[in-house]
Amino acid sequence: MSAIDYKKEAPKVVRCKIIIPSDTYTEETNESGRLIHQLLEEDGHGASGYEIMKGERHSIYKAVILGDEFQSEIAAQFC
């Protein structure tokens, strides 16, 4: 498939989960997370979730695999 074909078939709107791995950021101090959310909204996309978590590998992996609340319970078996 060429790049042109891909762009024709690609979704125009995507939903993203914003995951901020940090031991120090809070909702109040996390400017980058707010900016990412704002830019997604301005471009017509949406954020299906927003999470600040410790930078622990297992926690990040679980958040990525599980996605958001709309994901299937089956994904939890892999974490």
All heavy atoms as a GROMACS GRO file, in nm:
protein
  622
    1MET      N    1   0.085  -0.117   0.000
    1MET     CA    2   0.000   0.000   0.000
    1MET      C    3   0.090   0.124   0.000
    1MET      O    4   0.183   0.134   0.079
    1MET     CB    5  -0.089  -0.003   0.125
    1MET     CG    6  -0.172   0.120   0.142
    1MET     SD    7  -0.277   0.122   0.290
    1MET     CE    8  -0.395  -0.004   0.254
    2SER      N    9   0.061   0.216  -0.088
    2SER     CA   10   0.141   0.338  -0.095
    2SER      C   11   0.099   0.434   0.016
    2SER      O   12  -0.006   0.420   0.078
    2SER     CB   13   0.121   0.406  -0.231
    2SER     OG   14  -0.008   0.463  -0.238
    3ALA      N   15   0.180   0.534   0.038
    3ALA     CA   16   0.148   0.635   0.140
    3ALA      C   17   0.019   0.708   0.106
    3ALA      O   18  -0.060   0.739   0.194
    3ALA     CB   19   0.264   0.734   0.154
    4ILE      N   20  -0.003   0.731  -0.022
    4ILE     CA   21  -0.126   0.799  -0.064
    4ILE      C   22  -0.248   0.714  -0.033
    4ILE      O   23  -0.348   0.763   0.020
    4ILE     CB   24  -0.119   0.834  -0.215
    4ILE    CG1   25  -0.009   0.938  -0.238
    4ILE    CG2   26  -0.253   0.885  -0.264
    4ILE    CD1   27   0.022   0.964  -0.383
    5ASP      N   28  -0.240   0.583  -0.064
    5ASP     CA   29  -0.351   0.492  -0.033
    5ASP      C   30  -0.374   0.485   0.118
    5ASP      O   31  -0.488   0.484   0.163
    5ASP     CB   32  -0.322   0.352  -0.086
    5ASP     CG   33  -0.322   0.348  -0.238
    5ASP    OD1   34  -0.389   0.433  -0.301
    5ASP    OD2   35  -0.255   0.259  -0.293
    6TYR      N   36  -0.266   0.480   0.192
    6TYR     CA   37  -0.279   0.471   0.338
    6TYR      C   38  -0.351   0.593   0.392
    6TYR      O   39  -0.440   0.583   0.475
    6TYR     CB   40  -0.140   0.458   0.402
    6TYR     CG   41  -0.147   0.462   0.552
    6TYR    CD1   42  -0.189   0.351   0.624
    6TYR    CD2   43  -0.116   0.577   0.622
    6TYR    CE1   44  -0.198   0.354   0.762
    6TYR    CE2   45  -0.124   0.582   0.759
    6TYR     CZ   46  -0.165   0.471   0.829
    6TYR     OH   47  -0.174   0.475   0.965
    7LYS      N   48  -0.311   0.711   0.346
    7LYS     CA   49  -0.374   0.834   0.394
    7LYS      C   50  -0.522   0.840   0.358
    7LYS      O   51  -0.603   0.893   0.434
    7LYS     CB   52  -0.301   0.956   0.339
    7LYS     CG   53  -0.166   0.978   0.404
    7LYS     CD   54  -0.097   1.100   0.350
    7LYS     CE   55   0.037   1.119   0.418
    7LYS     NZ   56   0.106   1.239   0.374
    8LYS      N   57  -0.559   0.785   0.244
    8LYS     CA   58  -0.700   0.782   0.205
    8LYS      C   59  -0.782   0.694   0.298
    8LYS      O   60  -0.897   0.723   0.326
    8LYS     CB   61  -0.715   0.731   0.061
    8LYS     CG   62  -0.674   0.829  -0.044
    8LYS     CD   63  -0.693   0.769  -0.182
    8LYS     CE   64  -0.642   0.859  -0.291
    8LYS     NZ   65  -0.651   0.797  -0.424
    9GLU      N   66  -0.723   0.584   0.343
    9GLU     CA   67  -0.795   0.487   0.425
    9GLU      C   68  -0.778   0.510   0.576
    9GLU      O   69  -0.850   0.452   0.655
    9GLU     CB   70  -0.749   0.346   0.391
    9GLU     CG   71  -0.787   0.305   0.250
    9GLU     CD   72  -0.748   0.162   0.219
    9GLU    OE1   73  -0.739   0.081   0.313
    9GLU    OE2   74  -0.728   0.134   0.101
   10ALA      N   75  -0.683   0.593   0.613
   10ALA     CA   76  -0.656   0.616   0.755
   10ALA      C   77  -0.771   0.692   0.820
   10ALA      O   78  -0.838   0.774   0.756
   10ALA     CB   79  -0.527   0.696   0.770
   11PRO      N   80  -0.796   0.664   0.948
   11PRO     CA   81  -0.903   0.738   1.017
   11PRO      C   82  -0.869   0.887   1.025
   11PRO      O   83  -0.753   0.925   1.038
   11PRO     CB   84  -0.907   0.675   1.156
   11PRO     CG   85  -0.782   0.598   1.170
   11PRO     CD   86  -0.729   0.569   1.034
   12LYS      N   87  -0.971   0.969   1.016
   12LYS     CA   88  -0.951   1.114   1.023
   12LYS      C   89  -0.944   1.162   1.168
   12LYS      O   90  -0.891   1.268   1.196
   12LYS     CB   91  -1.064   1.186   0.951
   12LYS     CG   92  -1.081   1.144   0.806
   12LYS     CD   93  -0.957   1.175   0.724
   12LYS     CE   94  -0.978   1.136   0.580
   12LYS     NZ   95  -0.870   1.063   0.522
   13VAL      N   96  -1.004   1.085   1.258
   13VAL     CA   97  -1.006   1.121   1.400
   13VAL      C   98  -0.960   1.000   1.480
   13VAL      O   99  -1.001   0.888   1.453
   13VAL     CB  100  -1.148   1.162   1.443
   13VAL    CG1  101  -1.154   1.189   1.592
   13VAL    CG2  102  -1.195   1.284   1.366
   14VAL      N  103  -0.873   1.024   1.576
   14VAL     CA  104  -0.826   0.918   1.664
   14VAL      C  105  -0.847   0.959   1.809
   14VAL      O  106  -0.852   1.077   1.842
   14VAL     CB  107  -0.677   0.883   1.641
   14VAL    CG1  108  -0.656   0.829   1.500
   14VAL    CG2  109  -0.588   1.003   1.666
   15ARG      N  110  -0.860   0.860   1.895
   15ARG     CA  111  -0.868   0.884   2.039
   15ARG      C  112  -0.738   0.835   2.100
   15ARG      O  113  -0.689   0.729   2.065
   15ARG     CB  114  -0.987   0.810   2.100
   15ARG     CG  115  -1.120   0.867   2.054
   15ARG     CD  116  -1.238   0.790   2.107
   15ARG     NE  117  -1.236   0.765   2.249
   15ARG     CZ  118  -1.283   0.849   2.343
   15ARG    NH1  119  -1.333   0.964   2.305
   15ARG    NH2  120  -1.280   0.816   2.470
   16CYS      N  121  -0.684   0.914   2.189
   16CYS     CA  122  -0.555   0.883   2.250
   16CYS      C  123  -0.568   0.882   2.402
   16CYS      O  124  -0.646   0.958   2.458
   16CYS     CB  125  -0.452   0.988   2.211
   16CYS     SG  126  -0.431   1.009   2.035
   17LYS      N  127  -0.488   0.800   2.464
   17LYS     CA  128  -0.477   0.804   2.609
   17LYS      C  129  -0.345   0.871   2.641
   17LYS      O  130  -0.240   0.831   2.590
   17LYS     CB  131  -0.481   0.664   2.670
   17LYS     CG  132  -0.471   0.667   2.821
   17LYS     CD  133  -0.489   0.530   2.881
   17LYS     CE  134  -0.487   0.539   3.032
   17LYS     NZ  135  -0.507   0.408   3.093
   18ILE      N  136  -0.349   0.973   2.724
   18ILE     CA  137  -0.229   1.047   2.762
   18ILE      C  138  -0.175   0.985   2.890
   18ILE      O  139  -0.243   0.982   2.992
   18ILE     CB  140  -0.260   1.196   2.782
   18ILE    CG1  141  -0.320   1.254   2.654
   18ILE    CG2  142  -0.135   1.271   2.826
   18ILE    CD1  143  -0.384   1.390   2.672
   19ILE      N  144  -0.053   0.933   2.883
   19ILE     CA  145   0.012   0.871   2.998
   19ILE      C  146   0.140   0.950   3.028
   19ILE      O  147   0.227   0.960   2.942
   19ILE     CB  148   0.046   0.723   2.971
   19ILE    CG1  149  -0.081   0.645   2.939
   19ILE    CG2  150   0.120   0.663   3.090
   19ILE    CD1  151  -0.055   0.505   2.890
   20ILE      N  152   0.148   1.006   3.147
   20ILE     CA  153   0.264   1.083   3.188
   20ILE      C  154   0.336   1.004   3.297
   20ILE      O  155   0.289   0.996   3.410
   20ILE     CB  156   0.223   1.222   3.243
   20ILE    CG1  157   0.135   1.297   3.143
   20ILE    CG2  158   0.346   1.303   3.283
   20ILE    CD1  159   0.200   1.335   3.013
   21PRO      N  160   0.451   0.942   3.265
   21PRO     CA  161   0.528   0.871   3.368
   21PRO      C  162   0.615   0.970   3.445
   21PRO      O  163   0.704   1.031   3.388
   21PRO     CB  164   0.611   0.772   3.288
   21PRO     CG  165   0.621   0.829   3.151
   21PRO     CD  166   0.505   0.921   3.132
   22SER      N  167   0.585   0.988   3.573
   22SER     CA  168   0.662   1.082   3.653
   22SER      C  169   0.641   1.054   3.801
   22SER      O  170   0.530   1.022   3.844
   22SER     CB  171   0.619   1.225   3.622
   22SER     OG  172   0.684   1.316   3.709
   23ASP      N  173   0.745   1.070   3.878
   23ASP     CA  174   0.736   1.059   4.023
   23ASP      C  175   0.712   1.195   4.087
   23ASP      O  176   0.686   1.203   4.206
   23ASP     CB  177   0.864   0.998   4.080
   23ASP     CG  178   0.882   0.853   4.038
   23ASP    OD1  179   0.782   0.788   4.005
   23ASP    OD2  180   0.996   0.805   4.039
   24THR      N  181   0.720   1.302   4.008
   24THR     CA  182   0.711   1.436   4.066
   24THR      C  183   0.596   1.521   4.014
   24THR      O  184   0.550   1.610   4.083
   24THR     CB  185   0.842   1.514   4.042
   24THR    OG1  186   0.868   1.519   3.902
   24THR    CG2  187   0.959   1.445   4.112
   25TYR      N  188   0.547   1.497   3.894
   25TYR     CA  189   0.439   1.580   3.839
   25TYR      C  190   0.308   1.554   3.911
   25TYR      O  191   0.278   1.442   3.954
   25TYR     CB  192   0.416   1.552   3.690
   25TYR     CG  193   0.515   1.616   3.598
   25TYR    CD1  194   0.566   1.546   3.491
   25TYR    CD2  195   0.558   1.747   3.616
   25TYR    CE1  196   0.657   1.602   3.403
   25TYR    CE2  197   0.649   1.805   3.529
   25TYR     CZ  198   0.697   1.732   3.424
   25TYR     OH  199   0.787   1.789   3.338
   26THR      N  200   0.226   1.658   3.917
   26THR     CA  201   0.088   1.648   3.963
   26THR      C  202   0.001   1.707   3.853
   26THR      O  203   0.052   1.766   3.758
   26THR     CB  204   0.066   1.727   4.094
   26THR    OG1  205   0.085   1.867   4.067
   26THR    CG2  206   0.160   1.681   4.203
   27GLU      N  207  -0.130   1.698   3.867
   27GLU     CA  208  -0.221   1.758   3.768
   27GLU      C  209  -0.194   1.908   3.756
   27GLU      O  210  -0.204   1.964   3.648
   27GLU     CB  211  -0.366   1.732   3.807
   27GLU     CG  212  -0.403   1.587   3.803
   27GLU     CD  213  -0.508   1.557   3.700
   27GLU    OE1  214  -0.555   1.648   3.631
   27GLU    OE2  215  -0.544   1.439   3.690
   28GLU      N  216  -0.160   1.972   3.866
   28GLU     CA  217  -0.138   2.116   3.867
   28GLU      C  218  -0.006   2.154   3.800
   28GLU      O  219   0.004   2.261   3.740
   28GLU     CB  220  -0.140   2.170   4.011
   28GLU     CG  221  -0.274   2.158   4.080
   28GLU     CD  222  -0.302   2.018   4.133
   28GLU    OE1  223  -0.206   1.943   4.166
   28GLU    OE2  224  -0.420   1.981   4.140
   29THR      N  225   0.096   2.071   3.812
   29THR     CA  226   0.229   2.107   3.761
   29THR      C  227   0.260   2.048   3.624
   29THR      O  228   0.361   2.084   3.563
   29THR     CB  229   0.340   2.063   3.858
   29THR    OG1  230   0.337   1.920   3.871
   29THR    CG2  231   0.322   2.128   3.995
   30ASN      N  232   0.176   1.962   3.574
   30ASN     CA  233   0.204   1.894   3.448
   30ASN      C  234   0.156   1.974   3.327
   30ASN      O  235   0.048   1.952   3.275
   30ASN     CB  236   0.141   1.755   3.448
   30ASN     CG  237   0.173   1.680   3.320
   30ASN    OD1  238   0.274   1.704   3.258
   30ASN    ND2  239   0.086   1.590   3.283
   31GLU      N  240   0.238   2.068   3.283
   31GLU     CA  241   0.202   2.153   3.170
   31GLU      C  242   0.200   2.076   3.038
   31GLU      O  243   0.117   2.101   2.952
   31GLU     CB  244   0.298   2.270   3.160
   31GLU     CG  245   0.288   2.364   3.279
   31GLU     CD  246   0.389   2.476   3.273
   31GLU    OE1  247   0.444   2.503   3.163
   31GLU    OE2  248   0.414   2.538   3.377
   32SER      N  249   0.293   1.980   3.022
   32SER     CA  250   0.300   1.907   2.894
   32SER      C  251   0.175   1.822   2.873
   32SER      O  252   0.124   1.814   2.761
   32SER     CB  253   0.425   1.820   2.888
   32SER     OG  254   0.427   1.726   2.994
   33GLY      N  255   0.123   1.760   2.978
   33GLY     CA  256   0.001   1.680   2.964
   33GLY      C  257  -0.118   1.765   2.924
   33GLY      O  258  -0.198   1.727   2.839
   34ARG      N  259  -0.129   1.883   2.985
   34ARG     CA  260  -0.238   1.975   2.948
   34ARG      C  261  -0.225   2.022   2.804
   34ARG      O  262  -0.324   2.031   2.731
   34ARG     CB  263  -0.242   2.095   3.043
   34ARG     CG  264  -0.299   2.064   3.179
   34ARG     CD  265  -0.334   2.190   3.257
   34ARG     NE  266  -0.220   2.279   3.275
   34ARG     CZ  267  -0.135   2.274   3.376
   34ARG    NH1  268  -0.150   2.181   3.468
   34ARG    NH2  269  -0.036   2.360   3.386
   35LEU      N  270  -0.101   2.049   2.762
   35LEU     CA  271  -0.078   2.093   2.625
   35LEU      C  272  -0.114   1.983   2.525
   35LEU      O  273  -0.179   2.008   2.423
   35LEU     CB  274   0.067   2.137   2.606
   35LEU     CG  275   0.105   2.180   2.464
   35LEU    CD1  276   0.022   2.300   2.419
   35LEU    CD2  277   0.253   2.213   2.456
   36ILE      N  278  -0.072   1.860   2.553
   36ILE     CA  279  -0.105   1.747   2.465
   36ILE      C  280  -0.257   1.734   2.452
   36ILE      O  281  -0.310   1.720   2.342
   36ILE     CB  282  -0.043   1.616   2.518
   36ILE    CG1  283   0.108   1.622   2.508
   36ILE    CG2  284  -0.100   1.495   2.444
   36ILE    CD1  285   0.180   1.512   2.585
   37HIS      N  286  -0.327   1.741   2.564
   37HIS     CA  287  -0.473   1.730   2.563
   37HIS      C  288  -0.534   1.844   2.481
   37HIS      O  289  -0.623   1.820   2.397
   37HIS     CB  290  -0.526   1.732   2.706
   37HIS     CG  291  -0.669   1.695   2.717
   37HIS    ND1  292  -0.770   1.787   2.706
   37HIS    CD2  293  -0.728   1.574   2.738
   37HIS    CE1  294  -0.885   1.725   2.720
   37HIS    NE2  295  -0.862   1.595   2.738
   38GLN      N  296  -0.488   1.965   2.502
   38GLN     CA  297  -0.539   2.081   2.428
   38GLN      C  298  -0.517   2.066   2.278
   38GLN      O  299  -0.607   2.092   2.198
   38GLN     CB  300  -0.469   2.208   2.479
   38GLN     CG  301  -0.507   2.333   2.404
   38GLN     CD  302  -0.422   2.453   2.446
   38GLN    OE1  303  -0.365   2.455   2.554
   38GLN    NE2  304  -0.412   2.550   2.359
   39LEU      N  305  -0.396   2.025   2.238
   39LEU     CA  306  -0.365   2.012   2.096
   39LEU      C  307  -0.448   1.902   2.030
   39LEU      O  308  -0.493   1.917   1.915
   39LEU     CB  309  -0.215   1.985   2.076
   39LEU     CG  310  -0.123   2.102   2.113
   39LEU    CD1  311   0.023   2.059   2.107
   39LEU    CD2  312  -0.148   2.222   2.024
   40LEU      N  313  -0.470   1.792   2.101
   40LEU     CA  314  -0.556   1.686   2.048
   40LEU      C  315  -0.698   1.738   2.024
   40LEU      O  316  -0.757   1.714   1.919
   40LEU     CB  317  -0.560   1.566   2.143
   40LEU     CG  318  -0.438   1.476   2.145
   40LEU    CD1  319  -0.446   1.380   2.264
   40LEU    CD2  320  -0.426   1.398   2.014
   41GLU      N  321  -0.752   1.808   2.122
   41GLU     CA  322  -0.888   1.863   2.111
   41GLU      C  323  -0.897   1.964   1.997
   41GLU      O  324  -0.992   1.961   1.920
   41GLU     CB  325  -0.930   1.927   2.243
   41GLU     CG  326  -0.946   1.830   2.358
   41GLU     CD  327  -1.066   1.738   2.342
   41GLU    OE1  328  -1.168   1.780   2.285
   41GLU    OE2  329  -1.055   1.622   2.387
   42GLU      N  330  -0.800   2.053   1.987
   42GLU     CA  331  -0.801   2.155   1.882
   42GLU      C  332  -0.796   2.094   1.743
   42GLU      O  333  -0.848   2.152   1.648
   42GLU     CB  334  -0.684   2.251   1.899
   42GLU     CG  335  -0.700   2.346   2.016
   42GLU     CD  336  -0.577   2.434   2.039
   42GLU    OE1  337  -0.480   2.424   1.960
   42GLU    OE2  338  -0.578   2.510   2.137
   43ASP      N  339  -0.733   1.978   1.730
   43ASP     CA  340  -0.720   1.914   1.600
   43ASP      C  341  -0.835   1.818   1.571
   43ASP      O  342  -0.832   1.745   1.473
   43ASP     CB  343  -0.586   1.842   1.592
   43ASP     CG  344  -0.531   1.838   1.451
   43ASP    OD1  345  -0.565   1.926   1.370
   43ASP    OD2  346  -0.455   1.744   1.420
   44GLY      N  347  -0.935   1.815   1.660
   44GLY     CA  348  -1.052   1.732   1.637
   44GLY      C  349  -1.042   1.591   1.690
   44GLY      O  350  -1.130   1.508   1.666
   45HIS      N  351  -0.934   1.561   1.760
   45HIS     CA  352  -0.918   1.429   1.819
   45HIS      C  353  -0.962   1.435   1.964
   45HIS      O  354  -0.996   1.540   2.015
   45HIS     CB  355  -0.772   1.384   1.809
   45HIS     CG  356  -0.718   1.388   1.670
   45HIS    ND1  357  -0.760   1.302   1.571
   45HIS    CD2  358  -0.629   1.472   1.612
   45HIS    CE1  359  -0.696   1.331   1.459
   45HIS    NE2  360  -0.617   1.434   1.480
   46GLY      N  361  -0.960   1.323   2.030
   46GLY     CA  362  -1.001   1.323   2.169
   46GLY      C  363  -0.905   1.246   2.256
   46GLY      O  364  -0.830   1.161   2.208
   47ALA      N  365  -0.909   1.278   2.383
   47ALA     CA  366  -0.831   1.204   2.481
   47ALA      C  367  -0.926   1.112   2.556
   47ALA      O  368  -1.018   1.159   2.622
   47ALA     CB  369  -0.760   1.298   2.577
   48SER      N  370  -0.905   0.983   2.543
   48SER     CA  371  -0.993   0.887   2.610
   48SER      C  372  -0.952   0.866   2.755
   48SER      O  373  -1.023   0.805   2.832
   48SER     CB  374  -0.991   0.753   2.537
   48SER     OG  375  -0.860   0.700   2.536
   49GLY      N  376  -0.836   0.918   2.791
   49GLY     CA  377  -0.790   0.908   2.927
   49GLY      C  378  -0.667   0.993   2.949
   49GLY      O  379  -0.599   1.034   2.854
   50TYR      N  380  -0.642   1.025   3.074
   50TYR     CA  381  -0.528   1.106   3.112
   50TYR      C  382  -0.480   1.054   3.246
   50TYR      O  383  -0.558   1.045   3.341
   50TYR     CB  384  -0.571   1.252   3.124
   50TYR     CG  385  -0.464   1.345   3.174
   50TYR    CD1  386  -0.370   1.398   3.089
   50TYR    CD2  387  -0.459   1.381   3.308
   50TYR    CE1  388  -0.272   1.485   3.135
   50TYR    CE2  389  -0.362   1.467   3.356
   50TYR     CZ  390  -0.269   1.519   3.268
   50TYR     OH  391  -0.173   1.604   3.314
   51GLU      N  392  -0.354   1.016   3.252
   51GLU     CA  393  -0.304   0.952   3.373
   51GLU      C  394  -0.161   0.994   3.400
   51GLU      O  395  -0.076   0.989   3.312
   51GLU     CB  396  -0.311   0.800   3.353
   51GLU     CG  397  -0.318   0.720   3.477
   51GLU     CD  398  -0.347   0.573   3.449
   51GLU    OE1  399  -0.402   0.539   3.343
   51GLU    OE2  400  -0.311   0.494   3.535
   52ILE      N  401  -0.136   1.038   3.523
   52ILE     CA  402   0.000   1.062   3.570
   52ILE      C  403   0.032   0.947   3.663
   52ILE      O  404  -0.042   0.919   3.757
   52ILE     CB  405   0.012   1.196   3.645
   52ILE    CG1  406  -0.026   1.311   3.552
   52ILE    CG2  407   0.153   1.214   3.699
   52ILE    CD1  408  -0.032   1.445   3.620
   53MET      N  409   0.143   0.878   3.635
   53MET     CA  410   0.177   0.761   3.717
   53MET      C  411   0.327   0.756   3.741
   53MET      O  412   0.403   0.819   3.670
   53MET     CB  413   0.131   0.634   3.648
   53MET     CG  414   0.200   0.610   3.515
   53MET     SD  415   0.154   0.456   3.437
   53MET     CE  416  -0.021   0.468   3.437
   54LYS      N  417   0.364   0.681   3.841
   54LYS     CA  418   0.507   0.662   3.866
   54LYS      C  419   0.570   0.597   3.744
   54LYS      O  420   0.507   0.522   3.673
   54LYS     CB  421   0.528   0.575   3.989
   54LYS     CG  422   0.485   0.643   4.116
   54LYS     CD  423   0.528   0.566   4.236
   54LYS     CE  424   0.481   0.641   4.358
   54LYS     NZ  425   0.580   0.651   4.460
   55GLY      N  426   0.696   0.628   3.722
   55GLY     CA  427   0.766   0.577   3.605
   55GLY      C  428   0.811   0.433   3.620
   55GLY      O  429   0.924   0.400   3.588
   56GLU      N  430   0.721   0.348   3.666
   56GLU     CA  431   0.752   0.206   3.683
   56GLU      C  432   0.707   0.129   3.560
   56GLU      O  433   0.594   0.143   3.514
   56GLU     CB  434   0.683   0.152   3.808
   56GLU     CG  435   0.730   0.222   3.935
   56GLU     CD  436   0.645   0.190   4.055
   56GLU    OE1  437   0.539   0.127   4.041
   56GLU    OE2  438   0.685   0.232   4.165
   57ARG      N  439   0.796   0.047   3.510
   57ARG     CA  440   0.773  -0.024   3.384
   57ARG      C  441   0.640  -0.100   3.382
   57ARG      O  442   0.563  -0.091   3.286
   57ARG     CB  443   0.889  -0.120   3.359
   57ARG     CG  444   0.880  -0.193   3.230
   57ARG     CD  445   1.000  -0.280   3.210
   57ARG     NE  446   0.986  -0.354   3.087
   57ARG     CZ  447   1.066  -0.449   3.051
   57ARG    NH1  448   1.168  -0.483   3.126
   57ARG    NH2  449   1.047  -0.512   2.938
   58HIS      N  450   0.610  -0.175   3.486
   58HIS     CA  451   0.488  -0.256   3.487
   58HIS      C  452   0.363  -0.168   3.483
   58HIS      O  453   0.267  -0.197   3.413
   58HIS     CB  454   0.484  -0.348   3.610
   58HIS     CG  455   0.359  -0.430   3.618
   58HIS    ND1  456   0.339  -0.540   3.536
   58HIS    CD2  457   0.248  -0.418   3.693
   58HIS    CE1  458   0.220  -0.592   3.562
   58HIS    NE2  459   0.163  -0.520   3.658
   59SER      N  460   0.364  -0.057   3.558
   59SER     CA  461   0.249   0.033   3.560
   59SER      C  462   0.225   0.096   3.424
   59SER      O  463   0.111   0.105   3.379
   59SER     CB  464   0.271   0.143   3.664
   59SER     OG  465   0.281   0.089   3.792
   60ILE      N  466   0.332   0.136   3.359
   60ILE     CA  467   0.319   0.197   3.226
   60ILE      C  468   0.269   0.094   3.126
   60ILE      O  469   0.178   0.120   3.048
   60ILE     CB  470   0.453   0.258   3.182
   60ILE    CG1  471   0.492   0.372   3.275
   60ILE    CG2  472   0.446   0.306   3.037
   60ILE    CD1  473   0.635   0.419   3.258
   61TYR      N  474   0.327  -0.024   3.129
   61TYR     CA  475   0.286  -0.132   3.039
   61TYR      C  476   0.138  -0.163   3.057
   61TYR      O  477   0.063  -0.173   2.959
   61TYR     CB  478   0.371  -0.256   3.066
   61TYR     CG  479   0.334  -0.376   2.983
   61TYR    CD1  480   0.377  -0.386   2.852
   61TYR    CD2  481   0.256  -0.478   3.035
   61TYR    CE1  482   0.343  -0.495   2.773
   61TYR    CE2  483   0.222  -0.587   2.958
   61TYR     CZ  484   0.266  -0.595   2.828
   61TYR     OH  485   0.231  -0.704   2.752
   62LYS      N  486   0.095  -0.175   3.180
   62LYS     CA  487  -0.046  -0.206   3.209
   62LYS      C  488  -0.138  -0.095   3.156
   62LYS      O  489  -0.241  -0.123   3.095
   62LYS     CB  490  -0.065  -0.225   3.359
   62LYS     CG  491  -0.201  -0.272   3.397
   62LYS     CD  492  -0.206  -0.303   3.545
   62LYS     CE  493  -0.343  -0.354   3.584
   62LYS     NZ  494  -0.351  -0.386   3.727
   63ALA      N  495  -0.100   0.030   3.177
   63ALA     CA  496  -0.182   0.141   3.129
   63ALA      C  497  -0.193   0.142   2.977
   63ALA      O  498  -0.299   0.169   2.921
   63ALA     CB  499  -0.124   0.273   3.178
   64VAL      N  500  -0.084   0.109   2.908
   64VAL     CA  501  -0.085   0.106   2.762
   64VAL      C  502  -0.169  -0.011   2.713
   64VAL      O  503  -0.253   0.004   2.623
   64VAL     CB  504   0.059   0.097   2.706
   64VAL    CG1  505   0.057   0.069   2.557
   64VAL    CG2  506   0.135   0.225   2.736
   65ILE      N  507  -0.151  -0.128   2.769
   65ILE     CA  508  -0.223  -0.247   2.725
   65ILE      C  509  -0.372  -0.235   2.753
   65ILE      O  510  -0.456  -0.267   2.669
   65ILE     CB  511  -0.167  -0.375   2.791
   65ILE    CG1  512  -0.024  -0.400   2.744
   65ILE    CG2  513  -0.255  -0.496   2.761
   65ILE    CD1  514  -0.008  -0.424   2.596
   66LEU      N  515  -0.406  -0.187   2.871
   66LEU     CA  516  -0.547  -0.177   2.906
   66LEU      C  517  -0.618  -0.064   2.834
   66LEU      O  518  -0.739  -0.067   2.818
   66LEU     CB  519  -0.563  -0.160   3.057
   66LEU     CG  520  -0.527  -0.282   3.140
   66LEU    CD1  521  -0.545  -0.251   3.288
   66LEU    CD2  522  -0.612  -0.402   3.102
   67GLY      N  523  -0.544   0.035   2.789
   67GLY     CA  524  -0.607   0.146   2.720
   67GLY      C  525  -0.693   0.226   2.814
   67GLY      O  526  -0.646   0.275   2.914
   68ASP      N  527  -0.820   0.237   2.785
   68ASP     CA  528  -0.910   0.311   2.871
   68ASP      C  529  -1.025   0.222   2.915
   68ASP      O  530  -1.026   0.102   2.892
   68ASP     CB  531  -0.961   0.438   2.802
   68ASP     CG  532  -1.034   0.407   2.672
   68ASP    OD1  533  -1.100   0.303   2.664
   68ASP    OD2  534  -1.027   0.488   2.579
   69GLU      N  535  -1.124   0.284   2.978
   69GLU     CA  536  -1.234   0.206   3.034
   69GLU      C  537  -1.317   0.132   2.930
   69GLU      O  538  -1.392   0.042   2.964
   69GLU     CB  539  -1.325   0.296   3.119
   69GLU     CG  540  -1.400   0.402   3.042
   69GLU     CD  541  -1.322   0.532   3.024
   69GLU    OE1  542  -1.202   0.537   3.054
   69GLU    OE2  543  -1.383   0.628   2.975
   70PHE      N  544  -1.301   0.164   2.803
   70PHE     CA  545  -1.377   0.099   2.698
   70PHE      C  546  -1.311  -0.030   2.648
   70PHE      O  547  -1.367  -0.103   2.569
   70PHE     CB  548  -1.399   0.194   2.580
   70PHE     CG  549  -1.470   0.320   2.621
   70PHE    CD1  550  -1.404   0.440   2.619
   70PHE    CD2  551  -1.602   0.316   2.663
   70PHE    CE1  552  -1.468   0.557   2.658
   70PHE    CE2  553  -1.667   0.432   2.702
   70PHE     CZ  554  -1.600   0.552   2.700
   71GLN      N  555  -1.191  -0.056   2.695
   71GLN     CA  556  -1.120  -0.177   2.651
   71GLN      C  557  -1.179  -0.301   2.715
   71GLN      O  558  -1.239  -0.296   2.821
   71GLN     CB  559  -0.971  -0.168   2.686
   71GLN     CG  560  -0.898  -0.060   2.610
   71GLN     CD  561  -0.880  -0.094   2.463
   71GLN    OE1  562  -0.891  -0.208   2.423
   71GLN    NE2  563  -0.854   0.005   2.383
   72SER      N  564  -1.155  -0.413   2.654
   72SER     CA  565  -1.207  -0.540   2.702
   72SER      C  566  -1.136  -0.587   2.827
   72SER      O  567  -1.019  -0.561   2.848
   72SER     CB  568  -1.190  -0.644   2.591
   72SER     OG  569  -1.214  -0.773   2.640
   73GLU      N  570  -1.207  -0.659   2.911
   73GLU     CA  571  -1.149  -0.719   3.031
   73GLU      C  572  -1.044  -0.824   2.994
   73GLU      O  573  -0.957  -0.854   3.073
   73GLU     CB  574  -1.259  -0.785   3.114
   73GLU     CG  575  -1.351  -0.689   3.183
   73GLU     CD  576  -1.282  -0.613   3.294
   73GLU    OE1  577  -1.200  -0.674   3.366
   73GLU    OE2  578  -1.308  -0.493   3.308
   74ILE      N  579  -1.050  -0.874   2.874
   74ILE     CA  580  -0.955  -0.977   2.830
   74ILE      C  581  -0.812  -0.924   2.837
   74ILE      O  582  -0.719  -0.997   2.872
   74ILE     CB  583  -0.989  -1.026   2.689
   74ILE    CG1  584  -1.126  -1.094   2.691
   74ILE    CG2  585  -0.883  -1.119   2.635
   74ILE    CD1  586  -1.182  -1.126   2.555
   75ALA      N  587  -0.792  -0.798   2.806
   75ALA     CA  588  -0.657  -0.740   2.807
   75ALA      C  589  -0.595  -0.748   2.945
   75ALA      O  590  -0.473  -0.761   2.958
   75ALA     CB  591  -0.662  -0.595   2.760
   76ALA      N  592  -0.675  -0.746   3.049
   76ALA     CA  593  -0.622  -0.753   3.186
   76ALA      C  594  -0.550  -0.883   3.213
   76ALA      O  595  -0.462  -0.890   3.299
   76ALA     CB  596  -0.737  -0.733   3.285
   77GLN      N  597  -0.581  -0.989   3.142
   77GLN     CA  598  -0.518  -1.117   3.161
   77GLN      C  599  -0.370  -1.114   3.123
   77GLN      O  600  -0.292  -1.196   3.170
   77GLN     CB  601  -0.588  -1.225   3.079
   77GLN     CG  602  -0.731  -1.247   3.122
   77GLN     CD  603  -0.801  -1.346   3.031
   77GLN    OE1  604  -0.738  -1.413   2.950
   77GLN    NE2  605  -0.931  -1.356   3.043
   78PHE      N  606  -0.329  -1.019   3.041
   78PHE     CA  607  -0.193  -1.013   2.994
   78PHE      C  608  -0.103  -0.928   3.081
   78PHE      O  609   0.015  -0.913   3.057
   78PHE     CB  610  -0.188  -0.963   2.849
   78PHE     CG  611  -0.258  -1.056   2.756
   78PHE    CD1  612  -0.384  -1.028   2.710
   78PHE    CD2  613  -0.198  -1.175   2.716
   78PHE    CE1  614  -0.451  -1.113   2.624
   78PHE    CE2  615  -0.263  -1.262   2.632
   78PHE     CZ  616  -0.390  -1.232   2.585
   79CYS      N  617  -0.159  -0.865   3.183
   79CYS     CA  618  -0.082  -0.776   3.271
   79CYS      C  619  -0.047  -0.844   3.403
   79CYS      O  620  -0.111  -0.928   3.450
   79CYS     CB  621  -0.160  -0.649   3.299
   79CYS     SG  622  -0.186  -0.551   3.150
   0.00000   0.00000   0.00000
